[in-house]
Amino acid sequence: MIRDDVVSALLGMNVPARVLEDFPALPADAEGLLIYGSQARQDAGPDSDLDVLALVTTQRPSTDAGYVHVSYYTRKQLSTGIGTLFGAHLKRDAKIVWDRHGYLTRAVEDMGEVDTKRLLARARSLSELFTSLERDLPKYLAGLLRQARYLLRSCLYAQAIADGAPCFSVRELAVRHGDPCLTSLLASRQPGEATTSDLEQCLSRLRRIIGEFPPSEHGSLEATVVNEWGRPSDILSMAFMALGVTGKTSDYAEVEKILL
């Protein structure tokens, strides 16, 4: 499917034309396309990005073009979303734009339910990355803040599911929690540079949900990568993202499997 056809289809799904101005060309191996998030739910704000997932045969990093963020998933990567929060997000919000072989539609339908207790426990174990800040700041502030936002957002979504009121809108969760700062703190498009204040705000809110973070097994981000190297793990993937080694976003399309 060529770019103009995709843009035309998205306009028909009420995605604003200004958001689609920089929509990138799709790779030749693309087999399907869906959108999710606020533009798919039709509750986007004026600065909201368009979240796109493209099904491809060859793994590649995600791309950003203007307001458009495209994550590229292979069939194998997407299959790891079964039972995850990301899979639940797709099942609830995704709108299929194009699906050459029907695989994308079936994959979303098969995502299943989330074990929120397990997810929150895993989030707590991953939070050990924030217990060596004296060694990791300020060098890795931007990456650590990105990860803190990812874990906080994930835990808020999981909490909403556990409460029987699923929600993947940060703005709605800010209202539910009486915490208007959440909207700007967790916005996908952030103005300015990363700040320690924003990191502290994310971590304090995260502690309220999952409790105190376990101490780091390794003592720093760099040591985590060195010590975990050769035995692929979730904590290694998180550390890579925090170091800025792999991609610039938090959706983990660049790693082998979906984490949460």
Backbone as CSV, one residue per row, in Angstrom:
resi,resn,N_x,N_y,N_z,CA_x,CA_y,CA_z,C_x,C_y,C_z
1,MET,0.864,-1.192,0.000,0.000,0.000,0.000,0.894,1.233,0.000
2,ILE,0.697,2.140,-0.925,1.565,3.300,-1.034,1.148,4.392,-0.045
3,ARG,2.059,5.309,0.224,1.851,6.329,1.235,0.554,7.110,1.013
4,ASP,0.298,7.544,-0.195,-0.896,8.365,-0.453,-2.182,7.617,-0.112
5,ASP,-2.198,6.308,-0.387,-3.384,5.517,-0.051,-3.562,5.426,1.463
6,VAL,-2.437,5.272,2.190,-2.505,5.208,3.647,-3.012,6.528,4.204
7,VAL,-2.452,7.626,3.718,-2.875,8.954,4.187,-4.354,9.164,3.906
8,SER,-4.800,8.766,2.735,-6.219,8.906,2.390,-7.099,8.090,3.338
9,ALA,-6.675,6.869,3.642,-7.438,6.029,4.562,-7.485,6.642,5.951
10,LEU,-6.375,7.217,6.403,-6.313,7.826,7.736,-7.168,9.083,7.810
11,LEU,-7.206,9.848,6.741,-8.099,11.014,6.699,-9.551,10.563,6.836
12,GLY,-9.867,9.419,6.227,-11.213,8.863,6.341,-11.519,8.345,7.735
13,MET,-10.464,8.170,8.566,-10.643,7.743,9.957,-10.566,8.948,10.897
14,ASN,-10.671,10.131,10.320,-10.717,11.397,11.072,-9.405,11.788,11.742
15,VAL,-8.284,11.268,11.220,-6.990,11.768,11.674,-6.765,13.114,10.990
16,PRO,-6.447,14.166,11.741,-6.301,15.503,11.144,-5.226,15.559,10.066
17,ALA,-5.481,16.324,9.033,-4.542,16.449,7.913,-3.201,16.996,8.366
18,ARG,-3.191,17.924,9.337,-1.926,18.517,9.795,-1.017,17.464,10.426
19,VAL,-1.617,16.423,11.041,-0.834,15.354,11.662,-0.175,14.479,10.600
20,LEU,-0.819,14.385,9.429,-0.372,13.466,8.389,0.586,14.091,7.384
21,GLU,0.898,15.362,7.551,1.742,16.054,6.580,3.089,15.367,6.380
22,ASP,3.668,14.838,7.456,4.992,14.214,7.371,4.936,12.695,7.430
23,PHE,3.771,12.113,7.135,3.661,10.663,7.201,4.712,10.032,6.292
24,PRO,5.538,9.128,6.836,6.648,8.580,6.036,6.203,7.509,5.048
25,ALA,7.059,7.262,4.076,6.823,6.141,3.161,7.020,4.845,3.924
26,LEU,6.232,3.836,3.596,6.340,2.546,4.269,7.395,1.673,3.589
27,PRO,8.082,0.823,4.359,9.067,-0.072,3.738,8.370,-1.097,2.833
28,ALA,9.128,-1.622,1.906,8.554,-2.539,0.921,8.025,-3.823,1.541
29,ASP,8.546,-4.207,2.722,8.109,-5.473,3.321,6.930,-5.303,4.278
30,ALA,6.325,-4.135,4.311,5.175,-3.916,5.195,4.002,-4.786,4.755
31,GLU,3.381,-5.478,5.750,2.260,-6.374,5.472,0.942,-5.858,6.046
32,GLY,1.009,-4.866,6.907,-0.204,-4.348,7.521,0.108,-3.117,8.338
33,LEU,-0.955,-2.402,8.702,-0.782,-1.138,9.415,-1.989,-0.912,10.309
34,LEU,-1.739,-0.435,11.528,-2.829,-0.027,12.403,-2.422,1.233,13.146
35,ILE,-3.409,1.939,13.673,-3.145,3.066,14.552,-3.755,2.759,15.915
36,TYR,-3.171,3.338,16.949,-3.686,3.150,18.306,-3.430,4.429,19.080
37,GLY,-3.847,4.471,20.327,-3.632,5.678,21.112,-4.725,6.713,20.907
38,SER,-4.410,7.952,21.235,-5.435,9.005,21.283,-6.061,9.301,19.925
39,GLN,-5.275,9.241,18.845,-5.857,9.520,17.523,-6.841,8.422,17.126
40,ALA,-6.537,7.183,17.514,-7.453,6.078,17.217,-8.715,6.176,18.061
41,ARG,-8.560,6.618,19.324,-9.719,6.743,20.218,-10.553,7.987,19.924
42,GLN,-9.997,8.898,19.120,-10.654,10.163,18.822,-10.753,11.073,20.047
43,ASP,-9.747,10.990,20.933,-9.723,11.923,22.060,-8.382,12.651,22.125
44,ALA,-7.785,12.845,20.938,-6.472,13.480,20.861,-6.551,14.963,21.183
45,GLY,-5.485,15.477,21.815,-5.349,16.901,22.052,-4.675,17.558,20.862
46,PRO,-4.529,18.870,20.882,-3.942,19.589,19.738,-2.495,19.201,19.443
47,ASP,-1.758,18.705,20.437,-0.356,18.342,20.228,-0.128,16.832,20.246
48,SER,-1.204,16.059,20.144,-1.068,14.600,20.225,-0.428,14.025,18.965
49,ASP,0.462,13.058,19.171,1.077,12.339,18.055,0.121,11.288,17.511
50,LEU,0.472,10.761,16.351,-0.228,9.614,15.775,0.645,8.387,15.988
51,ASP,0.132,7.409,16.744,0.868,6.170,17.010,0.489,5.134,15.962
52,VAL,1.486,4.670,15.229,1.278,3.726,14.128,2.096,2.472,14.381
53,LEU,1.505,1.328,14.126,2.228,0.058,14.182,2.186,-0.558,12.790
54,ALA,3.365,-0.829,12.246,3.468,-1.468,10.933,3.990,-2.889,11.109
55,LEU,3.310,-3.841,10.512,3.756,-5.234,10.530,4.726,-5.435,9.373
56,VAL,5.943,-5.897,9.686,6.987,-6.041,8.671,7.639,-7.422,8.796
57,THR,8.429,-7.788,7.813,9.102,-9.089,7.860,10.522,-8.974,8.410
58,THR,11.074,-7.761,8.421,12.435,-7.546,8.904,12.427,-6.539,10.044
59,GLN,13.020,-6.914,11.166,13.041,-6.035,12.331,13.822,-4.758,12.026
60,ARG,13.296,-3.622,12.471,13.969,-2.342,12.261,13.549,-1.369,13.355
61,PRO,14.341,-0.309,13.583,13.991,0.661,14.624,12.751,1.459,14.257
62,SER,12.071,1.971,15.266,10.919,2.841,15.028,11.395,4.171,14.470
63,THR,10.473,4.917,13.867,10.817,6.202,13.258,9.837,7.276,13.708
64,ASP,10.316,8.512,13.714,9.484,9.667,14.024,9.576,10.657,12.882
65,ALA,8.414,11.140,12.446,8.363,12.139,11.386,7.252,13.124,11.721
66,GLY,7.628,14.308,12.181,6.618,15.270,12.596,5.811,14.730,13.757
67,TYR,4.491,14.657,13.570,3.606,14.145,14.609,3.390,12.639,14.509
68,VAL,4.070,11.980,13.583,3.829,10.560,13.340,4.959,9.714,13.924
69,HIS,4.578,8.751,14.772,5.537,7.791,15.311,5.156,6.411,14.788
70,VAL,6.078,5.768,14.075,5.821,4.444,13.506,6.718,3.415,14.179
71,SER,6.098,2.391,14.758,6.829,1.252,15.326,6.687,0.081,14.367
72,TYR,7.805,-0.583,14.107,7.807,-1.710,13.171,7.951,-3.013,13.959
73,TYR,6.987,-3.899,13.805,6.992,-5.179,14.497,6.963,-6.316,13.485
74,THR,7.780,-7.337,13.735,7.668,-8.565,12.962,6.547,-9.416,13.576
75,ARG,6.154,-10.455,12.880,5.119,-11.350,13.428,5.576,-11.953,14.755
76,LYS,6.861,-12.338,14.817,7.382,-12.936,16.039,7.330,-11.943,17.194
77,GLN,7.769,-10.712,16.953,7.731,-9.699,18.009,6.294,-9.449,18.468
78,LEU,5.378,-9.312,17.522,3.999,-9.011,17.876,3.367,-10.149,18.664
79,SER,3.758,-11.379,18.399,3.183,-12.520,19.122,3.557,-12.497,20.601
80,THR,4.637,-11.802,20.963,5.018,-11.715,22.376,4.108,-10.764,23.143
81,GLY,3.199,-10.074,22.441,2.277,-9.158,23.111,1.088,-9.839,23.752
82,ILE,0.903,-11.143,23.508,-0.231,-11.870,24.096,-0.138,-11.820,25.615
83,GLY,-1.199,-11.339,26.248,-1.234,-11.258,27.702,-0.519,-10.058,28.288
84,THR,0.003,-9.173,27.427,0.716,-7.995,27.924,-0.193,-6.771,27.929
85,LEU,0.274,-5.746,28.612,-0.460,-4.488,28.658,-0.523,-3.851,27.272
86,PHE,0.586,-3.913,26.542,0.598,-3.346,25.199,-0.407,-4.067,24.305
87,GLY,-0.478,-5.399,24.456,-1.462,-6.155,23.688,-2.882,-5.749,24.027
88,ALA,-3.151,-5.535,25.324,-4.481,-5.094,25.749,-4.799,-3.721,25.187
89,HIS,-3.787,-2.870,25.138,-3.959,-1.531,24.579,-4.371,-1.629,23.107
90,LEU,-3.669,-2.478,22.360,-4.014,-2.654,20.948,-5.419,-3.226,20.799
91,LYS,-5.741,-4.237,21.608,-7.045,-4.885,21.481,-8.176,-3.901,21.752
92,ARG,-7.948,-2.965,22.673,-8.996,-2.019,23.046,-9.099,-0.840,22.087
93,ASP,-7.947,-0.315,21.646,-7.937,0.956,20.930,-7.594,0.885,19.448
94,ALA,-6.905,-0.184,19.011,-6.352,-0.184,17.652,-7.431,-0.147,16.576
95,LYS,-7.099,0.551,15.501,-7.923,0.553,14.297,-7.047,0.103,13.136
96,ILE,-7.463,-0.976,12.482,-6.700,-1.511,11.361,-6.885,-0.608,10.150
97,VAL,-5.773,-0.200,9.564,-5.816,0.638,8.363,-5.700,-0.227,7.117
98,TRP,-4.855,-1.243,7.230,-4.555,-2.085,6.060,-3.971,-3.384,6.572
99,ASP,-4.389,-4.509,6.005,-3.928,-5.810,6.507,-3.907,-6.792,5.344
100,ARG,-2.759,-6.894,4.684,-2.636,-7.643,3.435,-3.055,-9.101,3.578
101,HIS,-2.610,-9.771,4.639,-2.878,-11.202,4.796,-3.831,-11.520,5.951
102,GLY,-4.303,-10.503,6.647,-5.208,-10.723,7.767,-4.504,-11.060,9.065
103,TYR,-3.161,-11.132,9.036,-2.445,-11.539,10.245,-2.569,-10.489,11.346
104,LEU,-2.488,-9.234,10.981,-2.525,-8.168,11.979,-3.860,-8.184,12.721
105,THR,-4.935,-8.369,11.996,-6.261,-8.435,12.611,-6.342,-9.603,13.587
106,ARG,-5.863,-10.770,13.171,-5.909,-11.944,14.041,-5.015,-11.766,15.261
107,ALA,-3.855,-11.164,15.057,-2.923,-10.966,16.171,-3.542,-10.073,17.243
108,VAL,-4.209,-9.013,16.834,-4.843,-8.108,17.795,-5.993,-8.814,18.512
109,GLU,-6.783,-9.585,17.791,-7.910,-10.307,18.395,-7.438,-11.322,19.428
110,ASP,-6.225,-11.854,19.254,-5.722,-12.929,20.124,-4.899,-12.422,21.311
111,MET,-4.860,-11.137,21.540,-3.975,-10.589,22.571,-4.321,-11.047,23.990
112,GLY,-5.563,-11.362,24.264,-5.927,-11.925,25.562,-5.979,-10.911,26.691
113,GLU,-6.082,-11.441,27.916,-6.230,-10.604,29.102,-4.885,-10.390,29.792
114,VAL,-4.832,-9.346,30.620,-3.603,-8.998,31.337,-3.690,-9.472,32.781
115,ASP,-2.645,-10.137,33.247,-2.523,-10.481,34.656,-1.902,-9.272,35.341
116,THR,-2.738,-8.404,35.897,-2.233,-7.125,36.412,-1.327,-7.292,37.628
117,LYS,-1.591,-8.302,38.463,-0.718,-8.533,39.623,0.691,-8.887,39.156
118,ARG,0.751,-9.753,38.173,2.059,-10.151,37.628,2.742,-8.956,36.977
119,LEU,1.975,-8.163,36.247,2.558,-7.011,35.565,3.133,-6.008,36.567
120,LEU,2.378,-5.715,37.624,2.865,-4.762,38.627,4.093,-5.306,39.351
121,ALA,4.125,-6.618,39.566,5.297,-7.229,40.197,6.515,-7.113,39.289
122,ARG,6.306,-7.304,38.000,7.411,-7.176,37.051,7.875,-5.731,36.955
123,ALA,6.936,-4.816,36.985,7.309,-3.403,36.957,8.158,-3.053,38.171
124,ARG,7.794,-3.609,39.316,8.572,-3.349,40.531,9.990,-3.902,40.384
125,SER,10.124,-5.093,39.825,11.466,-5.662,39.661,12.304,-4.818,38.701
126,LEU,11.678,-4.258,37.665,12.402,-3.423,36.710,12.786,-2.068,37.304
127,SER,12.077,-1.666,38.364,12.346,-0.358,38.962,13.688,-0.299,39.675
128,GLU,14.387,-1.435,39.765,15.715,-1.399,40.385,16.663,-0.484,39.608
129,LEU,16.328,-0.201,38.349,17.176,0.687,37.550,17.235,2.101,38.128
130,PHE,16.289,2.435,39.002,16.255,3.794,39.557,16.893,3.881,40.936
131,THR,17.598,2.827,41.356,18.171,2.845,42.701,19.685,3.044,42.698
132,SER,20.219,3.469,41.557,21.646,3.808,41.508,21.822,5.181,40.857
133,LEU,20.898,6.088,41.181,20.900,7.397,40.523,22.172,8.187,40.809
134,GLU,22.752,7.969,41.983,23.971,8.710,42.321,25.103,8.400,41.339
135,ARG,25.051,7.228,40.690,26.069,6.853,39.709,25.631,7.163,38.278
136,ASP,24.324,7.213,38.052,23.810,7.314,36.682,23.407,8.724,36.251
137,LEU,23.241,9.617,37.216,22.884,11.000,36.888,24.116,11.877,37.010
138,PRO,24.196,12.930,36.190,23.205,13.366,35.192,23.368,12.730,33.814
139,LYS,24.389,11.877,33.656,24.729,11.348,32.334,23.547,10.707,31.637
140,TYR,22.746,9.934,32.369,21.668,9.174,31.742,20.284,9.684,32.154
141,LEU,20.200,10.961,32.479,18.924,11.535,32.925,17.821,11.346,31.890
142,ALA,18.105,11.676,30.633,17.061,11.596,29.600,16.522,10.176,29.464
143,GLY,17.420,9.187,29.444,16.978,7.804,29.301,16.237,7.300,30.520
144,LEU,16.703,7.658,31.704,16.030,7.227,32.934,14.643,7.851,33.048
145,LEU,14.515,9.103,32.653,13.202,9.746,32.686,12.264,9.079,31.693
146,ARG,12.774,8.717,30.529,11.958,8.017,29.530,11.446,6.706,30.106
147,GLN,12.323,5.965,30.806,11.920,4.699,31.393,10.955,4.891,32.557
148,ALA,11.167,5.935,33.350,10.268,6.207,34.472,8.871,6.533,33.955
149,ARG,8.807,7.304,32.896,7.499,7.618,32.292,6.836,6.347,31.785
150,TYR,7.619,5.493,31.151,7.075,4.248,30.608,6.504,3.362,31.718
151,LEU,7.252,3.183,32.792,6.780,2.324,33.877,5.583,2.936,34.596
152,LEU,5.620,4.255,34.836,4.491,4.897,35.507,3.234,4.796,34.657
153,ARG,3.353,5.091,33.384,2.196,5.006,32.491,1.653,3.577,32.474
154,SER,2.547,2.596,32.377,2.130,1.193,32.337,1.414,0.794,33.617
155,CYS,1.949,1.221,34.761,1.348,0.844,36.040,-0.012,1.505,36.237
156,LEU,-0.159,2.727,35.764,-1.463,3.398,35.840,-2.494,2.670,34.977
157,TYR,-2.075,2.244,33.783,-2.975,1.482,32.922,-3.364,0.159,33.593
158,ALA,-2.364,-0.526,34.161,-2.630,-1.815,34.814,-3.557,-1.637,36.005
159,GLN,-3.351,-0.585,36.763,-4.191,-0.295,37.923,-5.643,-0.073,37.496
160,ALA,-5.827,0.636,36.385,-7.180,0.886,35.881,-7.858,-0.423,35.469
161,ILE,-7.100,-1.322,34.839,-7.652,-2.622,34.462,-8.031,-3.414,35.702
162,ALA,-7.144,-3.411,36.703,-7.408,-4.142,37.947,-8.637,-3.613,38.661
163,ASP,-8.907,-2.320,38.521,-10.075,-1.692,39.149,-11.359,-1.922,38.364
164,GLY,-11.246,-2.615,37.232,-12.432,-2.901,36.422,-12.866,-1.769,35.532
165,ALA,-11.982,-0.772,35.331,-12.314,0.373,34.476,-11.140,0.663,33.553
166,PRO,-10.881,-0.231,32.574,-9.717,-0.065,31.698,-9.664,1.309,31.040
167,CYS,-8.470,1.851,30.946,-8.292,3.176,30.360,-6.852,3.309,29.890
168,PHE,-6.672,3.775,28.654,-5.333,4.012,28.126,-5.159,5.478,27.732
169,SER,-5.930,6.339,28.362,-5.827,7.778,28.133,-5.213,8.434,29.367
170,VAL,-4.047,9.045,29.198,-3.400,9.723,30.320,-4.258,10.871,30.825
171,ARG,-4.903,11.574,29.909,-5.746,12.706,30.336,-6.902,12.228,31.215
172,GLU,-7.517,11.113,30.834,-8.623,10.598,31.648,-8.119,10.106,33.000
173,LEU,-6.956,9.455,33.007,-6.392,8.972,34.271,-6.025,10.135,35.185
174,ALA,-5.580,11.244,34.616,-5.266,12.423,35.419,-6.511,12.920,36.139
175,VAL,-7.642,12.869,35.441,-8.915,13.285,36.051,-9.314,12.290,37.136
176,ARG,-9.238,11.012,36.841,-9.627,9.985,37.812,-8.819,10.090,39.100
177,HIS,-7.532,10.385,38.961,-6.653,10.430,40.133,-6.590,11.821,40.768
178,GLY,-7.304,12.777,40.194,-7.240,14.128,40.720,-5.826,14.679,40.684
179,ASP,-5.099,14.331,39.632,-3.689,14.690,39.507,-3.454,15.299,38.126
180,PRO,-3.831,16.560,37.927,-3.737,17.168,36.594,-2.331,17.211,36.024
181,CYS,-1.317,17.169,36.884,0.072,17.203,36.404,0.428,15.970,35.575
182,LEU,-0.320,14.876,35.746,-0.035,13.655,34.994,-0.097,13.899,33.487
183,THR,-1.017,14.756,33.064,-1.208,14.982,31.630,0.063,15.487,30.974
184,SER,0.686,16.482,31.574,1.923,17.019,31.001,3.124,16.137,31.323
185,LEU,3.129,15.544,32.504,4.265,14.729,32.925,4.448,13.509,32.021
186,LEU,3.328,12.923,31.556,3.387,11.702,30.759,3.079,11.921,29.280
187,ALA,3.003,13.167,28.862,2.716,13.462,27.454,3.797,12.861,26.558
188,SER,3.400,12.352,25.396,4.373,11.738,24.485,5.288,12.775,23.858
189,ARG,4.802,13.988,23.683,5.613,15.065,23.103,6.005,16.011,24.218
190,GLN,7.278,16.010,24.589,7.764,16.777,25.730,8.539,18.012,25.272
191,PRO,8.169,19.191,25.768,8.930,20.389,25.435,10.195,20.478,26.291
192,GLY,11.266,20.978,25.729,12.463,21.222,26.516,13.239,19.963,26.867
193,GLU,14.244,20.155,27.709,15.133,19.074,28.102,14.578,18.297,29.299
194,ALA,15.100,17.093,29.494,14.744,16.288,30.667,15.225,16.994,31.929
195,THR,14.432,16.888,33.002,14.808,17.511,34.265,14.754,16.496,35.400
196,THR,15.568,16.708,36.412,15.543,15.823,37.574,14.222,15.961,38.322
197,SER,13.604,17.138,38.232,12.310,17.341,38.880,11.255,16.414,38.282
198,ASP,11.222,16.328,36.951,10.263,15.436,36.297,10.547,13.978,36.670
199,LEU,11.822,13.616,36.733,12.173,12.248,37.115,11.694,11.957,38.532
200,GLU,11.939,12.881,39.448,11.507,12.690,40.839,9.990,12.581,40.939
201,GLN,9.271,13.388,40.139,7.808,13.328,40.169,7.297,11.981,39.668
202,CYS,7.903,11.480,38.597,7.495,10.171,38.074,7.780,9.074,39.096
203,LEU,8.952,9.108,39.688,9.336,8.048,40.615,8.503,8.078,41.889
204,SER,8.152,9.260,42.368,7.330,9.323,43.584,5.945,8.753,43.325
205,ARG,5.392,9.028,42.146,4.076,8.472,41.799,4.167,6.968,41.587
206,LEU,5.270,6.518,40.993,5.462,5.089,40.763,5.542,4.336,42.099
207,ARG,6.222,4.910,43.082,6.325,4.270,44.399,4.962,4.107,45.063
208,ARG,4.074,5.060,44.831,2.735,4.955,45.431,1.983,3.736,44.912
209,ILE,2.321,3.292,43.715,1.615,2.165,43.110,2.295,0.839,43.444
210,ILE,3.620,0.779,43.322,4.307,-0.509,43.450,5.162,-0.623,44.709
211,GLY,5.242,0.441,45.503,6.040,0.395,46.720,7.491,0.746,46.466
212,GLU,8.310,0.557,47.485,9.728,0.890,47.359,10.409,0.015,46.309
213,PHE,11.353,0.589,45.594,12.054,-0.131,44.543,13.101,-1.068,45.153
214,PRO,13.273,-2.244,44.584,14.318,-3.141,45.086,15.697,-2.581,44.758
215,PRO,16.678,-2.849,45.611,18.028,-2.340,45.334,18.596,-2.939,44.058
216,SER,19.426,-2.159,43.394,20.053,-2.637,42.160,20.991,-3.791,42.447
217,GLU,20.881,-4.848,41.645,21.792,-5.986,41.770,23.195,-5.622,41.311
218,HIS,23.280,-4.607,40.428,24.543,-4.356,39.734,25.198,-3.024,40.096
219,GLY,24.434,-2.065,40.608,25.034,-0.828,41.082,25.037,0.337,40.125
220,SER,24.760,0.101,38.851,24.674,1.193,37.877,24.094,0.643,36.584
221,LEU,23.672,1.546,35.695,23.150,1.119,34.404,24.223,0.407,33.587
222,GLU,25.402,0.992,33.545,26.469,0.400,32.745,26.840,-0.987,33.259
223,ALA,26.900,-1.129,34.580,27.219,-2.436,35.154,26.111,-3.444,34.872
224,THR,24.856,-2.973,34.844,23.734,-3.866,34.516,23.909,-4.456,33.132
225,VAL,24.279,-3.613,32.162,24.471,-4.092,30.793,25.621,-5.089,30.731
226,VAL,26.725,-4.769,31.392,27.892,-5.658,31.375,27.550,-7.006,32.013
227,ASN,26.913,-6.968,33.172,26.656,-8.198,33.928,25.545,-9.060,33.326
228,GLU,24.584,-8.401,32.659,23.474,-9.152,32.072,23.755,-9.579,30.634
229,TRP,24.854,-9.077,30.078,25.177,-9.378,28.680,25.310,-10.891,28.474
230,GLY,24.720,-11.384,27.395,24.819,-12.806,27.096,23.682,-13.619,27.651
231,ARG,22.873,-13.016,28.529,21.674,-13.708,29.014,20.505,-12.726,28.887
232,PRO,19.960,-12.625,27.663,18.921,-11.627,27.397,17.840,-11.618,28.465
233,SER,17.549,-10.435,28.984,16.572,-10.303,30.064,15.831,-8.984,29.918
234,ASP,14.706,-8.882,30.616,13.946,-7.639,30.585,14.758,-6.483,31.155
235,ILE,15.499,-6.735,32.223,16.270,-5.667,32.848,17.371,-5.193,31.905
236,LEU,17.934,-6.091,31.093,18.934,-5.702,30.109,18.308,-4.807,29.047
237,SER,17.117,-5.173,28.569,16.429,-4.352,27.575,16.139,-2.956,28.123
238,MET,15.667,-2.895,29.370,15.381,-1.608,29.996,16.653,-0.776,30.137
239,ALA,17.736,-1.418,30.530,18.994,-0.694,30.703,19.494,-0.152,29.367
240,PHE,19.364,-0.941,28.309,19.748,-0.470,26.985,18.972,0.791,26.615
241,MET,17.674,0.776,26.854,16.854,1.931,26.522,17.246,3.146,27.355
242,ALA,17.531,2.928,28.623,17.916,4.028,29.501,19.266,4.619,29.102
243,LEU,20.157,3.758,28.604,21.460,4.231,28.146,21.368,4.963,26.813
244,GLY,20.229,4.819,26.127,20.094,5.441,24.821,20.722,4.621,23.713
245,VAL,21.025,3.337,24.006,21.679,2.481,23.021,20.707,2.049,21.939
246,THR,19.447,1.857,22.327,18.456,1.291,21.416,17.246,2.192,21.321
247,GLY,17.112,2.902,20.214,15.933,3.718,19.991,15.818,4.922,20.904
248,LYS,14.800,5.737,20.651,14.593,6.948,21.430,13.227,6.975,22.099
249,THR,12.471,5.933,21.911,11.130,5.920,22.467,10.985,4.776,23.447
250,SER,9.759,4.588,23.956,9.573,3.642,25.045,8.674,2.462,24.710
251,ASP,8.401,2.215,23.461,7.435,1.162,23.170,8.101,-0.184,22.883
252,TYR,9.424,-0.238,22.862,10.157,-1.483,22.772,9.990,-2.246,21.460
253,ALA,9.644,-1.547,20.389,9.632,-2.215,19.089,11.044,-2.620,18.682
254,GLU,12.060,-2.006,19.304,13.438,-2.284,18.934,14.005,-3.518,19.625
255,VAL,13.340,-4.032,20.649,13.858,-5.202,21.349,13.085,-6.448,20.923
256,GLU,13.581,-7.599,21.346,13.053,-8.862,20.842,11.617,-9.146,21.246
257,LYS,11.194,-8.630,22.401,9.835,-8.933,22.842,9.220,-7.739,23.569
258,ILE,7.901,-7.739,23.625,7.171,-6.705,24.343,7.303,-6.990,25.839
259,LEU,7.678,-5.982,26.613,8.000,-6.214,28.021,6.797,-6.190,28.940
260,LEU,5.904,-5.236,28.787,4.781,-5.096,29.721,3.460,-5.001,28.950
